[in-house]
Amino acid sequence: MANTAAQLGNLLMTNADINYYVQQQIYWNNKYEANAAKLSKQVKAEEKWEAAYDSAADCTRTSALKMNGNTFLAKETAGTAAQCEQWADYKVAEYNEELSLELADLDIEYDSMKTMYETLLEKMRADQEGEKQSTSTAAQDTLMLGG
């Protein structure tokens, strides 16, 4: 009887751990998904920023680049690095290099946490199945289940 109680106690603790790990896995998955959406926007903005930079650096451009109604760079004129950056910043104001780097770091951190809890859940569920079987066996041995 004591063995059955101990086995049942272990199973209940494992069930509680699984509930906790599910909550944590959901938490980190939500953080990962939210961050991934922000990172995706920054990646798209970065691509547009680079295209704008390249446009300003292109000396074969067939039209002038205008900023605030004024000619910023005449056609067939390549801009300096500073001018190209200024043009790209003007055309793609939503791109923020520091934010993009921070979001990339968070992406790695959140993915690691999400994966860790997924792995822990797999292990705990395997442990749970073993504990269910041993609890059932112990209960049958003490005739608690009529077996």
DSSP file with accessible surface (Angstrom, degrees, kcal/mol):
  #  RESIDUE AA STRUCTURE BP1 BP2  ACC     N-H-->O    O-->H-N    N-H-->O    O-->H-N    TCO  KAPPA ALPHA  PHI   PSI    X-CA   Y-CA   Z-CA
    1    1 A M     >        0   0  146      0, 0.0     4,-2.1     0, 0.0     5,-0.2   0.000 360.0 360.0 360.0 -42.0    0.0    0.0    0.0
    2    2 A A  H  >  +     0   0   81      1,-0.2     4,-2.5     2,-0.2     5,-0.2   0.878 360.0  54.0 -64.5 -37.4    2.8    2.4    0.8
    3    3 A N  H  > S+     0   0   97      2,-0.2     4,-2.7     1,-0.2    -1,-0.2   0.913 108.1  49.6 -63.2 -42.0    4.5    1.7   -2.5
    4    4 A T  H  > S+     0   0    9    134,-0.2     4,-2.8     2,-0.2     5,-0.2   0.922 110.8  49.4 -63.2 -43.2    1.3    2.5   -4.3
    5    5 A A  H  X S+     0   0   63     -4,-2.1     4,-2.6     2,-0.2    -2,-0.2   0.909 112.0  48.3 -63.3 -41.2    0.9    5.8   -2.4
    6    6 A A  H  X S+     0   0   54     -4,-2.5     4,-2.4     2,-0.2    -2,-0.2   0.920 112.8  48.0 -65.4 -43.5    4.5    6.7   -3.2
    7    7 A Q  H  X S+     0   0   42     -4,-2.7     4,-2.3     2,-0.2    -2,-0.2   0.917 112.8  48.4 -62.8 -43.2    4.1    5.8   -6.9
    8    8 A L  H  X S+     0   0   81     -4,-2.8     4,-2.7     2,-0.2    -2,-0.2   0.901 109.5  53.0 -64.5 -40.1    0.9    7.9   -7.0
    9    9 A G  H  X S+     0   0   30     -4,-2.6     4,-2.2    -5,-0.2    -2,-0.2   0.921 109.5  48.8 -60.1 -43.6    2.6   10.8   -5.3
   10   10 A N  H  X S+     0   0   79     -4,-2.4     4,-2.5     2,-0.2    -2,-0.2   0.912 111.3  50.1 -62.2 -42.7    5.4   10.7   -8.0
   11   11 A L  H  X S+     0   0   20     -4,-2.3     4,-2.6     1,-0.2    -2,-0.2   0.921 110.4  49.4 -63.1 -42.5    2.8   10.6  -10.7
   12   12 A L  H  X S+     0   0  101     -4,-2.7     4,-2.2     2,-0.2    -1,-0.2   0.893 111.2  49.6 -65.1 -38.1    0.9   13.6   -9.3
   13   13 A M  H  X S+     0   0  122     -4,-2.2     4,-2.5     2,-0.2    -1,-0.2   0.911 110.8  50.0 -66.0 -40.7    4.1   15.6   -9.0
   14   14 A T  H  X S+     0   0    8     -4,-2.5     4,-2.7     2,-0.2    -2,-0.2   0.920 109.3  51.6 -63.9 -41.5    5.0   14.7  -12.6
   15   15 A N  H  X S+     0   0   46     -4,-2.6     4,-2.3     1,-0.2    -1,-0.2   0.906 110.4  48.8 -60.8 -41.0    1.5   15.8  -13.7
   16   16 A A  H  X S+     0   0   53     -4,-2.2     4,-2.2     2,-0.2    -1,-0.2   0.911 110.9  50.3 -65.2 -41.5    2.0   19.1  -11.9
   17   17 A D  H  X S+     0   0   66     -4,-2.5     4,-3.0     2,-0.2    -2,-0.2   0.909 109.1  52.0 -62.6 -41.6    5.4   19.6  -13.5
   18   18 A I  H  X S+     0   0   11     -4,-2.7     4,-2.6     1,-0.2    -2,-0.2   0.929 108.4  50.8 -61.3 -44.2    3.9   18.9  -16.9
   19   19 A N  H  X S+     0   0  103     -4,-2.3     4,-2.0     1,-0.2    -1,-0.2   0.917 112.4  47.0 -58.9 -43.6    1.3   21.6  -16.3
   20   20 A Y  H  X S+     0   0  111     -4,-2.2     4,-2.4     2,-0.2    -2,-0.2   0.938 112.6  48.5 -63.4 -46.9    4.0   24.1  -15.3
   21   21 A Y  H  X S+     0   0   49     -4,-3.0     4,-2.8     1,-0.2    -2,-0.2   0.855 108.5  54.4 -65.5 -33.3    6.1   23.2  -18.3
   22   22 A V  H  X S+     0   0   39     -4,-2.6     4,-2.6    -5,-0.2    -1,-0.2   0.937 109.2  48.3 -64.2 -43.8    3.1   23.5  -20.7
   23   23 A Q  H  X S+     0   0  125     -4,-2.0     4,-2.5    -5,-0.2    -2,-0.2   0.920 113.9  46.2 -61.7 -43.6    2.5   27.0  -19.3
   24   24 A Q  H  X S+     0   0   42     -4,-2.4     4,-2.8     2,-0.2     5,-0.3   0.904 111.1  51.8 -65.9 -40.7    6.1   28.0  -19.7
   25   25 A Q  H  X S+     0   0   37     -4,-2.8     4,-2.4     1,-0.2    -2,-0.2   0.923 111.6  47.1 -63.4 -41.3    6.3   26.5  -23.2
   26   26 A I  H  X S+     0   0   84     -4,-2.6     4,-2.7     2,-0.2    -2,-0.2   0.930 111.7  51.6 -64.7 -43.8    3.2   28.5  -24.2
   27   27 A Y  H  X S+     0   0  113     -4,-2.5     4,-2.1     1,-0.2    -2,-0.2   0.948 114.7  40.9 -57.4 -51.2    4.7   31.7  -22.6
   28   28 A W  H  X S+     0   0   32     -4,-2.8     4,-2.6     1,-0.2    86,-0.2   0.860 113.1  54.1 -70.9 -32.9    8.0   31.4  -24.5
   29   29 A N  H  X S+     0   0   45     -4,-2.4     4,-2.8    -5,-0.3    -1,-0.2   0.926 109.4  48.5 -65.1 -42.2    6.2   30.3  -27.8
   30   30 A N  H  X S+     0   0   98     -4,-2.7     4,-2.4     2,-0.2     5,-0.2   0.905 112.5  47.9 -63.4 -42.7    4.0   33.5  -27.6
   31   31 A K  H  X S+     0   0   65     -4,-2.1     4,-2.5    -5,-0.2     5,-0.2   0.919 112.7  49.7 -62.6 -42.3    7.1   35.7  -27.0
   32   32 A Y  H  X S+     0   0   50     -4,-2.6     4,-2.7    78,-0.2    -2,-0.2   0.933 112.0  47.1 -61.8 -47.2    8.9   34.0  -29.8
   33   33 A E  H  X S+     0   0  101     -4,-2.8     4,-1.9     2,-0.2    -2,-0.2   0.910 113.3  47.9 -63.7 -43.2    6.0   34.4  -32.2
   34   34 A A  H  X S+     0   0   54     -4,-2.4     4,-1.7     1,-0.2    -1,-0.2   0.923 114.8  46.0 -63.8 -42.7    5.5   38.1  -31.3
   35   35 A N  H  X S+     0   0    7     -4,-2.5     4,-3.0    -5,-0.2     5,-0.2   0.895 108.6  56.3 -66.8 -39.4    9.2   38.8  -31.7
   36   36 A A  H  X S+     0   0   28     -4,-2.7     4,-2.6     1,-0.2    -1,-0.2   0.885 105.6  51.8 -61.7 -37.2    9.3   36.9  -35.0
   37   37 A A  H  X S+     0   0   56     -4,-1.9     4,-1.8     2,-0.2    -1,-0.2   0.927 112.5  44.8 -64.8 -44.6    6.6   39.2  -36.4
   38   38 A K  H  X S+     0   0  125     -4,-1.7     4,-2.0     2,-0.2    -2,-0.2   0.911 113.6  50.4 -64.6 -42.2    8.6   42.3  -35.4
   39   39 A L  H  X S+     0   0   27     -4,-3.0     4,-2.6     1,-0.2    -2,-0.2   0.905 107.1  54.4 -63.8 -39.8   11.8   40.8  -36.7
   40   40 A S  H  X S+     0   0   53     -4,-2.6     4,-2.4     1,-0.2    -1,-0.2   0.912 107.4  50.2 -60.7 -42.3   10.2   40.0  -40.0
   41   41 A K  H  X S+     0   0  155     -4,-1.8     4,-2.4     1,-0.2    -1,-0.2   0.904 111.6  48.4 -62.2 -41.2    9.1   43.6  -40.4
   42   42 A Q  H  X S+     0   0   17     -4,-2.0     4,-2.7     2,-0.2    -2,-0.2   0.887 109.3  52.4 -67.4 -37.8   12.6   44.8  -39.7
   43   43 A V  H  X S+     0   0   56     -4,-2.6     4,-2.2     2,-0.2    -2,-0.2   0.932 111.7  46.2 -63.9 -44.3   14.1   42.3  -42.2
   44   44 A K  H  X S+     0   0  122     -4,-2.4     4,-2.1     1,-0.2    -2,-0.2   0.915 113.3  49.4 -63.4 -41.7   11.7   43.6  -44.9
   45   45 A A  H  X S+     0   0    3     -4,-2.4     4,-2.7     1,-0.2    -2,-0.2   0.892 108.8  53.3 -64.8 -37.9   12.5   47.2  -44.0
   46   46 A E  H  X S+     0   0   59     -4,-2.7     4,-2.8     2,-0.2    -1,-0.2   0.911 107.3  51.0 -63.7 -41.1   16.2   46.4  -44.1
   47   47 A E  H  X S+     0   0  120     -4,-2.2     4,-2.1     1,-0.2    -1,-0.2   0.919 112.6  46.1 -61.8 -42.7   15.8   45.0  -47.6
   48   48 A K  H  X S+     0   0  128     -4,-2.1     4,-2.4     2,-0.2    -2,-0.2   0.896 111.6  52.5 -65.6 -39.7   14.0   48.2  -48.7
   49   49 A W  H  X S+     0   0   41     -4,-2.7     4,-2.6     2,-0.2    -2,-0.2   0.932 109.8  48.0 -61.6 -45.8   16.7   50.3  -47.0
   50   50 A E  H  X S+     0   0   92     -4,-2.8     4,-2.8     1,-0.2    -1,-0.2   0.885 110.6  51.5 -64.0 -37.9   19.5   48.5  -48.8
   51   51 A A  H  X S+     0   0   59     -4,-2.1     4,-2.2     2,-0.2    -1,-0.2   0.914 111.0  48.1 -64.9 -40.3   17.6   48.9  -52.1
   52   52 A A  H  X S+     0   0   12     -4,-2.4     4,-2.1     2,-0.2    -2,-0.2   0.910 111.6  50.3 -65.7 -40.6   17.2   52.7  -51.5
   53   53 A Y  H  X S+     0   0   61     -4,-2.6     4,-1.8     1,-0.2    -2,-0.2   0.942 111.2  48.2 -61.1 -47.3   20.9   52.9  -50.6
   54   54 A D  H  X S+     0   0  103     -4,-2.8     4,-1.0     1,-0.2    -1,-0.2   0.872 108.3  55.4 -62.3 -37.0   21.9   51.1  -53.8
   55   55 A S  H >< S+     0   0   44     -4,-2.2     3,-0.5     1,-0.2    -1,-0.2   0.912 109.2  46.3 -62.2 -41.8   19.6   53.4  -55.8
   56   56 A A  H 3< S+     0   0    0     -4,-2.1    23,-2.4     1,-0.2    -1,-0.2   0.820 113.2  49.9 -70.7 -27.8   21.4   56.4  -54.4
   57   57 A A  H 3< S+     0   0   41     -4,-1.8     2,-0.7    21,-0.2    -1,-0.2   0.613  86.9 103.4 -85.4 -10.7   24.8   54.9  -55.1
   58   58 A D    X<  -     0   0   66     -4,-1.0     3,-1.0    -3,-0.5    19,-0.3  -0.607  49.2-171.7 -80.3 114.6   23.9   54.0  -58.7
   59   59 A C  T 3  S+     0   0   73     -2,-0.7    -1,-0.2     1,-0.2    19,-0.1   0.556  83.1  63.4 -82.5  -6.6   25.5   56.4  -61.1
   60   60 A T  T 3  S+     0   0   99     17,-0.1    -1,-0.2    16,-0.1    -2,-0.1   0.319  71.9 133.7 -97.0   9.6   23.5   54.9  -64.0
   61   61 A R    <   -     0   0   16     -3,-1.0    15,-1.7    -6,-0.2    16,-0.1  -0.329  48.8-151.3 -61.0 136.4   20.2   56.0  -62.5
   62   62 A T  S    S+     0   0  116     13,-0.2     2,-0.3    14,-0.1    13,-0.1   0.420  72.3  48.1 -95.5   1.8   18.0   57.7  -65.2
   63   63 A S  S    S-     0   0   69     11,-0.1    13,-0.2    10,-0.0     2,-0.1  -0.971  84.5-106.2-139.4 157.7   16.1   60.0  -62.8
   64   64 A A        -     0   0   35     -2,-0.3     2,-0.6    11,-0.1    10,-0.2  -0.418  31.2-122.3 -77.3 153.4   16.9   62.4  -60.1
   65   65 A L  E     -A   73   0A  13      8,-2.9     7,-3.9    -2,-0.1     8,-1.6  -0.883  28.4-157.9 -98.1 125.9   16.2   61.5  -56.5
   66   66 A K  E     -A   71   0A 120     -2,-0.6     2,-0.4     5,-0.3     5,-0.2  -0.886  10.8-172.1-111.4 136.5   13.9   64.0  -54.8
   67   67 A M  E >  S-A   70   0A  24      3,-3.1     3,-1.9    -2,-0.4    -2,-0.0  -0.995  75.7 -14.6-128.1 121.7   13.6   64.6  -51.1
   68   68 A N  T 3  S-     0   0  123     -2,-0.4    -1,-0.1     1,-0.3     3,-0.1   0.862 129.5 -52.6  55.7  38.8   10.9   66.9  -49.7
   69   69 A G  T 3  S+     0   0   67      1,-0.2     2,-0.3    -3,-0.0    -1,-0.3   0.398 120.0 103.5  82.6  -5.9   10.3   68.3  -53.2
   70   70 A N  E <  S-A   67   0A 117     -3,-1.9    -3,-3.1     1,-0.0     2,-0.5  -0.828  82.1-102.3-109.2 151.7   13.9   69.2  -53.8
   71   71 A T  E     +A   66   0A  79     -2,-0.3    -5,-0.3    -5,-0.2     3,-0.2  -0.576  36.8 177.9 -72.2 121.1   16.4   67.4  -55.9
   72   72 A F  E    S+     0   0A  42     -7,-3.9     2,-0.4    -2,-0.5    -6,-0.2   0.878  72.5   8.3 -90.2 -48.1   18.6   65.4  -53.6
   73   73 A L  E    S-A   65   0A   7     -8,-1.6    -8,-2.9     6,-0.0    -1,-0.4  -0.996  78.9-127.4-136.1 130.4   20.8   63.7  -56.2
   74   74 A A    >   -     0   0   49     -2,-0.4     3,-1.1   -10,-0.2   -11,-0.1  -0.298  43.6 -84.2 -68.8 158.1   20.8   64.5  -59.9
   75   75 A K  T 3  S+     0   0  122      1,-0.2   -13,-0.2   -13,-0.1   -11,-0.1  -0.279 115.2  21.2 -63.0 152.4   20.3   61.7  -62.4
   76   76 A E  T 3  S+     0   0  131    -15,-1.7     2,-0.5   -13,-0.2    -1,-0.2   0.769  98.7 119.6  57.6  30.4   23.5   59.8  -63.3
   77   77 A T    <   -     0   0   58     -3,-1.1     2,-0.4   -19,-0.3    -1,-0.2  -0.988  56.0-145.1-125.3 123.4   25.1   61.0  -60.1
   78   78 A A        -     0   0   50     -2,-0.5   -21,-0.2   -19,-0.1     2,-0.1  -0.708  20.1-132.9 -86.1 135.7   26.3   58.5  -57.5
   79   79 A G        -     0   0   14    -23,-2.4     2,-0.1    -2,-0.4    -6,-0.0  -0.428  19.7-105.9 -82.4 160.8   26.0   59.7  -53.9
   80   80 A T     >  -     0   0   83     -2,-0.1     4,-3.0     1,-0.1     5,-0.2  -0.311  41.4 -97.9 -72.9 170.6   28.6   59.5  -51.3
   81   81 A A  H  > S+     0   0   57      1,-0.2     4,-2.4     2,-0.2     5,-0.2   0.915 127.2  49.4 -58.3 -42.0   28.2   56.9  -48.5
   82   82 A A  H  > S+     0   0   68      1,-0.2     4,-2.4     2,-0.2    -1,-0.2   0.909 112.2  47.6 -65.2 -40.9   26.7   59.6  -46.2
   83   83 A Q  H  > S+     0   0   66      2,-0.2     4,-2.7     1,-0.2    -2,-0.2   0.907 110.8  51.5 -66.5 -40.9   24.3   60.7  -48.9
   84   84 A C  H  X S+     0   0    1     -4,-3.0     4,-2.5     2,-0.2    -2,-0.2   0.914 111.7  47.0 -62.9 -41.9   23.3   57.1  -49.7
   85   85 A E  H  X S+     0   0   97     -4,-2.4     4,-2.8    -5,-0.2    -2,-0.2   0.912 111.8  50.6 -64.7 -42.7   22.6   56.5  -46.0
   86   86 A Q  H  X S+     0   0  105     -4,-2.4     4,-2.1     2,-0.2    -2,-0.2   0.922 112.1  47.5 -62.3 -42.0   20.6   59.7  -45.7
   87   87 A W  H  X S+     0   0   13     -4,-2.7     4,-2.7     2,-0.2     5,-0.2   0.932 112.9  47.8 -64.5 -45.6   18.5   58.8  -48.8
   88   88 A A  H  X S+     0   0    0     -4,-2.5     4,-2.5     1,-0.2    -2,-0.2   0.908 111.5  50.7 -63.7 -40.7   17.9   55.3  -47.5
   89   89 A D  H  < S+     0   0   87     -4,-2.8    -1,-0.2     1,-0.2    -2,-0.2   0.887 112.0  48.4 -63.3 -37.7   16.9   56.7  -44.0
   90   90 A Y  H  < S+     0   0   96     -4,-2.1     3,-0.5    -5,-0.2    -2,-0.2   0.926 115.9  42.2 -67.4 -44.7   14.5   59.1  -45.7
   91   91 A K  H  < S+     0   0  119     -4,-2.7     2,-0.3     1,-0.3    -2,-0.2   0.817 126.4  30.9 -73.8 -32.5   12.9   56.4  -47.9
   92   92 A V    ><  +     0   0    8     -4,-2.5     3,-1.4    -5,-0.2    -1,-0.3  -0.599  65.1 160.6-130.4  73.2   12.7   53.7  -45.2
   93   93 A A  T 3   +     0   0   82     -3,-0.5    -1,-0.1    -2,-0.3    -2,-0.1   0.754  69.2  66.8 -67.8 -23.9   12.2   55.5  -41.9
   94   94 A E  T 3  S+     0   0  107     -3,-0.1     2,-0.4   -49,-0.0    -1,-0.3   0.647  78.0  99.6 -76.1 -11.1   10.8   52.4  -40.2
   95   95 A Y    <   +     0   0   31     -3,-1.4     2,-0.4   -50,-0.2    -3,-0.1  -0.617  47.8 177.7 -79.7 130.1   14.2   50.5  -40.4
   96   96 A N     >  -     0   0   80     -2,-0.4     4,-2.5     1,-0.1     5,-0.2  -0.945  16.6-162.3-133.0 109.2   16.2   50.7  -37.2
   97   97 A E  H  > S+     0   0  125     -2,-0.4     4,-2.3     1,-0.2     5,-0.2   0.902  91.5  49.5 -61.3 -43.5   19.5   48.8  -37.3
   98   98 A E  H  > S+     0   0  154      1,-0.2     4,-2.4     2,-0.2    -1,-0.2   0.923 112.4  47.9 -63.0 -43.7   19.8   48.6  -33.5
   99   99 A L  H  > S+     0   0   63      1,-0.2     4,-3.0     2,-0.2     5,-0.2   0.914 109.8  53.6 -62.6 -41.7   16.3   47.3  -33.1
  100  100 A S  H  X S+     0   0   12     -4,-2.5     4,-2.0     1,-0.2    -2,-0.2   0.916 110.5  46.1 -60.1 -43.3   16.9   44.7  -35.8
  101  101 A L  H  X S+     0   0  104     -4,-2.3     4,-2.1     2,-0.2    -1,-0.2   0.903 113.0  50.1 -66.6 -40.9   20.0   43.4  -34.0
  102  102 A E  H  X S+     0   0  114     -4,-2.4     4,-2.5     1,-0.2    -2,-0.2   0.922 110.8  49.1 -63.7 -43.2   18.2   43.4  -30.7
  103  103 A L  H  X S+     0   0    7     -4,-3.0     4,-2.3     1,-0.2    -1,-0.2   0.872 108.7  53.6 -65.2 -35.4   15.2   41.5  -32.2
  104  104 A A  H  X S+     0   0   37     -4,-2.0     4,-1.7    -5,-0.2    -1,-0.2   0.912 109.9  47.7 -65.3 -41.0   17.6   39.0  -33.8
  105  105 A D  H  X S+     0   0  110     -4,-2.1     4,-2.2     1,-0.2    -2,-0.2   0.920 112.3  49.0 -64.6 -43.3   19.2   38.3  -30.3
  106  106 A L  H  X S+     0   0   36     -4,-2.5     4,-3.4     1,-0.2     5,-0.3   0.866 105.0  59.7 -64.8 -34.3   15.8   37.9  -28.7
  107  107 A D  H  X S+     0   0   39     -4,-2.3     4,-2.2     1,-0.2    -1,-0.2   0.928 107.9  44.8 -58.7 -44.0   14.8   35.5  -31.5
  108  108 A I  H  X S+     0   0  104     -4,-1.7     4,-2.3     2,-0.2    -2,-0.2   0.932 115.4  47.3 -66.0 -45.9   17.7   33.2  -30.5
  109  109 A E  H  X S+     0   0   99     -4,-2.2     4,-2.3     2,-0.2    -2,-0.2   0.946 114.8  44.9 -62.4 -48.2   16.9   33.5  -26.8
  110  110 A Y  H  X S+     0   0   29     -4,-3.4     4,-2.6     1,-0.2    -1,-0.2   0.886 112.6  51.3 -66.4 -38.9   13.2   32.9  -27.2
  111  111 A D  H  X S+     0   0   59     -4,-2.2     4,-2.7    -5,-0.3    -1,-0.2   0.909 109.8  50.8 -64.3 -39.5   13.7   30.0  -29.6
  112  112 A S  H  X S+     0   0   67     -4,-2.3     4,-2.5     2,-0.2    -2,-0.2   0.926 112.6  45.3 -63.1 -44.9   16.2   28.4  -27.1
  113  113 A M  H  X S+     0   0   50     -4,-2.3     4,-2.4     2,-0.2     5,-0.2   0.921 113.5  49.8 -65.6 -42.9   13.7   28.8  -24.2
  114  114 A K  H  X S+     0   0   28     -4,-2.6     4,-2.2   -86,-0.2    -2,-0.2   0.937 113.4  46.1 -61.0 -45.3   10.8   27.4  -26.3
  115  115 A T  H  X S+     0   0   57     -4,-2.7     4,-2.5     1,-0.2    -1,-0.2   0.893 109.5  55.0 -66.2 -39.1   12.9   24.5  -27.5
  116  116 A M  H  X S+     0   0   81     -4,-2.5     4,-2.7     1,-0.2    -1,-0.2   0.939 110.8  44.6 -60.1 -46.5   14.1   23.8  -23.9
  117  117 A Y  H  X S+     0   0   25     -4,-2.4     4,-2.5     2,-0.2    -1,-0.2   0.870 111.0  53.7 -70.1 -32.4   10.5   23.6  -22.6
  118  118 A E  H  X S+     0   0   66     -4,-2.2     4,-2.1    -5,-0.2    -1,-0.2   0.930 111.5  46.2 -63.9 -41.3    9.4   21.4  -25.6
  119  119 A T  H  X S+     0   0   80     -4,-2.5     4,-2.3     2,-0.2    -2,-0.2   0.915 111.9  50.3 -66.7 -44.0   12.3   19.0  -24.8
  120  120 A L  H  X S+     0   0   50     -4,-2.7     4,-3.0     1,-0.2     5,-0.2   0.900 109.5  52.2 -60.8 -39.9   11.4   19.0  -21.0
  121  121 A L  H  X S+     0   0    8     -4,-2.5     4,-2.7     2,-0.2     5,-0.2   0.908 107.4  51.5 -63.9 -41.3    7.8   18.3  -21.9
  122  122 A E  H  X S+     0   0  138     -4,-2.1     4,-1.9     2,-0.2    -1,-0.2   0.934 113.6  44.9 -59.4 -45.7    8.8   15.3  -24.1
  123  123 A K  H  X S+     0   0  112     -4,-2.3     4,-2.7     2,-0.2    -2,-0.2   0.934 113.6  49.0 -64.4 -45.8   10.9   13.9  -21.2
  124  124 A M  H  X S+     0   0   16     -4,-3.0     4,-2.7     1,-0.2    -2,-0.2   0.883 110.0  51.4 -64.8 -36.4    8.2   14.5  -18.6
  125  125 A R  H  X S+     0   0  120     -4,-2.7     4,-2.0     2,-0.2    -1,-0.2   0.881 110.4  49.0 -68.7 -36.0    5.5   12.9  -20.7
  126  126 A A  H  X S+     0   0   63     -4,-1.9     4,-1.9    -5,-0.2    -2,-0.2   0.922 112.8  47.8 -66.3 -43.5    7.7    9.9  -21.2
  127  127 A D  H  X S+     0   0   56     -4,-2.7     4,-2.7     1,-0.2    -2,-0.2   0.899 108.7  55.9 -60.3 -40.9    8.3    9.8  -17.4
  128  128 A Q  H  X S+     0   0   33     -4,-2.7     4,-2.7     1,-0.2    -1,-0.2   0.911 105.5  50.3 -59.8 -43.2    4.6   10.2  -16.9
  129  129 A E  H  X S+     0   0  110     -4,-2.0     4,-2.1     1,-0.2    -1,-0.2   0.920 112.1  47.6 -63.3 -42.4    3.8    7.1  -19.0
  130  130 A G  H  X S+     0   0   43     -4,-1.9     4,-2.5     1,-0.2    -1,-0.2   0.902 112.8  48.8 -63.4 -41.4    6.3    5.0  -17.0
  131  131 A E  H  X S+     0   0   40     -4,-2.7     4,-2.6     2,-0.2     5,-0.2   0.868 108.2  53.9 -68.9 -35.2    4.9    6.3  -13.7
  132  132 A K  H  X S+     0   0   92     -4,-2.7     4,-2.5    -5,-0.2    -1,-0.2   0.936 111.2  46.5 -61.5 -43.9    1.3    5.5  -14.8
  133  133 A Q  H  X S+     0   0  124     -4,-2.1     4,-2.6     2,-0.2    -2,-0.2   0.930 114.1  45.7 -65.9 -44.7    2.4    2.0  -15.6
  134  134 A S  H  X S+     0   0   42     -4,-2.5     4,-2.7     2,-0.2    -1,-0.2   0.884 113.2  50.6 -68.6 -34.8    4.3    1.5  -12.3
  135  135 A T  H  X S+     0   0   15     -4,-2.6     4,-2.6     2,-0.2    -1,-0.2   0.930 111.4  48.4 -66.1 -42.7    1.4    3.0  -10.3
  136  136 A S  H  X S+     0   0   38     -4,-2.5     4,-2.5    -5,-0.2    -2,-0.2   0.930 112.9  47.8 -62.3 -43.6   -1.0    0.7  -12.0
  137  137 A T  H  X S+     0   0   53     -4,-2.6     4,-2.4     1,-0.2    -2,-0.2   0.926 112.2  49.1 -63.3 -44.6    1.2   -2.3  -11.3
  138  138 A A  H  X S+     0   0    4     -4,-2.7     4,-1.3     1,-0.2  -134,-0.2   0.901 111.8  49.3 -63.5 -39.9    1.7   -1.3   -7.7
  139  139 A A  H  <>S+     0   0    9     -4,-2.6     5,-2.4     1,-0.2     6,-0.7   0.905 111.1  49.1 -67.0 -39.7   -2.1   -0.8   -7.2
  140  140 A Q  H ><5S+     0   0   88     -4,-2.5     3,-1.5     1,-0.2    -2,-0.2   0.894 106.9  56.4 -65.5 -37.7   -2.8   -4.2   -8.8
  141  141 A D  H 3<5S+     0   0  122     -4,-2.4    -1,-0.2     1,-0.3    -2,-0.2   0.805 110.2  44.5 -63.9 -29.2   -0.3   -5.8   -6.6
  142  142 A T  T 3<5S-     0   0   49     -4,-1.3    -1,-0.3    -3,-0.2    -2,-0.2   0.288 114.4-118.5 -97.5   9.9   -2.1   -4.5   -3.5
  143  143 A L  T X 5S+     0   0  129     -3,-1.5     3,-0.7     1,-0.1    -3,-0.2   0.669  75.7 130.5  63.6  20.6   -5.4   -5.5   -5.0
  144  144 A M  T 3 <S+     0   0  105     -5,-2.4    -4,-0.2     1,-0.2    -1,-0.1   0.801  75.8  42.8 -72.4 -27.8   -6.6   -1.9   -5.0
  145  145 A L  T 3  S-     0   0  108     -6,-0.7    -1,-0.2    -9,-0.1    -5,-0.1   0.257 117.7-109.0-101.1   9.4   -7.8   -2.1   -8.6
  146  146 A G    <         0   0   72     -3,-0.7    -2,-0.1    -7,-0.2    -6,-0.1   0.812 360.0 360.0  74.8  26.8   -9.3   -5.5   -8.2
  147  147 A G              0   0   73     -8,-0.2    -7,-0.1    -7,-0.2    -1,-0.1   0.644 360.0 360.0-104.5 360.0   -6.7   -7.2  -10.2
